[in-house]
Amino acid sequence: MKTRQTDVAIIGTGTAGMNAYRAAKAEGKQALVIESGVYGTTCARVGCMPSKLLIAAAEAAHGIHEAPGFGVHVDGPVRIEGREVMQRVRSERDRFVGFVLESVDAYPEEDKIRGHARFVSNTVLEVDDHTRIEAKAVVIASGSTPVVFDQFKPLGDRLVVNDDVFEWEDLPRRVAVFGPGVIGLELGQALSRLGVHIRMFGVQGLLGGISDPEVRADALAAFQSEFYLDTDADVQKLERVGDEVEITYVNLDGKRVVERFDYVLAATGRRPNVAGLNLESTDAKLDKRGMPQFDRFTMQIEDLPIFFAGDVNNDAPLLHEAADEGQIAGRNAAKWPDVSPGFRRAPIAIIFSDPQIAVVGQGYGSLPEGEYVTGAVSFSNQGRSRIMRKNRGRMHVYADRSTGRFLGAEMAGPAVEHMAHLLSWAVQQRLTVAEMLQMPFYHPVVEEGLRTALRDAQAQLEAQSARAASAV
């Protein structure tokens, strides 16, 4: 086993790892990246980009389906060629991955080590049986892996995760989706719109990370108008029968149903890749899941020369957050022990379903009871939304009752990805609702719905202020 010395050792070459490497090198320090799998980020290979490619195909098919509502009729049935759909998904996916590979290829060869890293101590790693790395600081950026519960494992190759979907050469006929979160909703709805028979099952009423019950109810109704979705499913049995999966469940009408599927898509979350790192050999205190405590502003684990960035820390598993975390971790690892907080942006999360779902700033579930007002708008009668025949969903905005400062929002509606960005900027700028209402709103745009919600919140704030004044 050969020995290498370096200033910073980085485990993983996803978004966080690559940004950590760049940050460490920018500080003029030596850095090594260690990768046990393929190069390329989760986003490019199996996440953001291939899923949006599948969604784009689904939107094209759905547009044709919806055309008669505008008086536009297509003669004959719509023909969806699954092989052509998946060929484009894989081809464009590979193009995006290629850009990432070009970046990694540009690293000096001596900065790249292939193999699985294990901690021997806080700053000493062993990579397989070939290299011992002695570093001054370590960045863990090993990413995450789809969760597969034990009851799914007997299904064998009839069980798939999102990674597998993008390797399909053709579209299947029937898929059961477990987990109506970001992955389940995006892929499940896209497959449904591409002609795949979909059944989607959830637990405890959870839907797309929405904690506001009214927003969630409107979103649920919208999805259920397209495909079967039970967010509190009573699934009694899963069994592989030949090349099919037989599922016994109680449907929304209370009837016992037995149905067969080509695949089960497990979209039940992701777990951090910490198993096998041998974190027990460090001085970090680990919880029952084997996870250490860390500071999300410095990315430092306790007071150790170890930093925790990207999906592996399970804090904000989003590409832009991973990029920021990697940069903070790489810089602090390079400057260790001179560690300083990095800049963290206002929270924003988006699901590219239809209606789209977004949570910005403080969501409903994190708000202190009695200390905020809620401004609401339904998109059912919002002008531009009706024009586009996308008038489904609801938005709630939250403002501090005492200061009027905008706190956050939860929404399900048409093109809310754009409003979510505007609102995240407002959170970061610490704007009040009154200040937001001074901003321009063009006509006719979906953003006028946002103005309606803000006006509702402002009216409540002003009424409260008037009551307080009259009481004096």
ABEGO torsion letter per residue (X at the ends): XBBBBBABBBBEABAAAAAAAAAAAAAGBBBBBBBABBBEBAAAAABAAAAAAAAAAAAAAAAAAAAAAAGBBBBEBBBBBAAAAAAAAAAAAAAAAAAAAAAAAABBAAABBBEBBBBABAABBBBEAABBBBBABBBBBAEBBBBBBAAAAAAEAABBBAAAAAABABBBABBBBBGBBAAAAAAAAAAAAAGBBBBBBBBGGBBGGBABAAAAAAAAAAAAAABBBBABBBBABBBBBEABBBBBBBBAAGBBBBBBBABBBBBAEBBBBABGAGAAABABBBBAAGBBBBBAAAGBBEABABBBBEAAAGABBBAAAAAAAAAAAAAAAAAOABBBBBBBBBBBBBBABOBBBBBBEBBAAABBBGABBBBBBBAAABAAAAAAGABBEBBBBBBBAAAGBBAEBBBBBBGAAAAAAAAAAAAAAGBBAAAAAABBBBOBBAAAAAAAAAAAAAAAAAAAAAAAAAAX
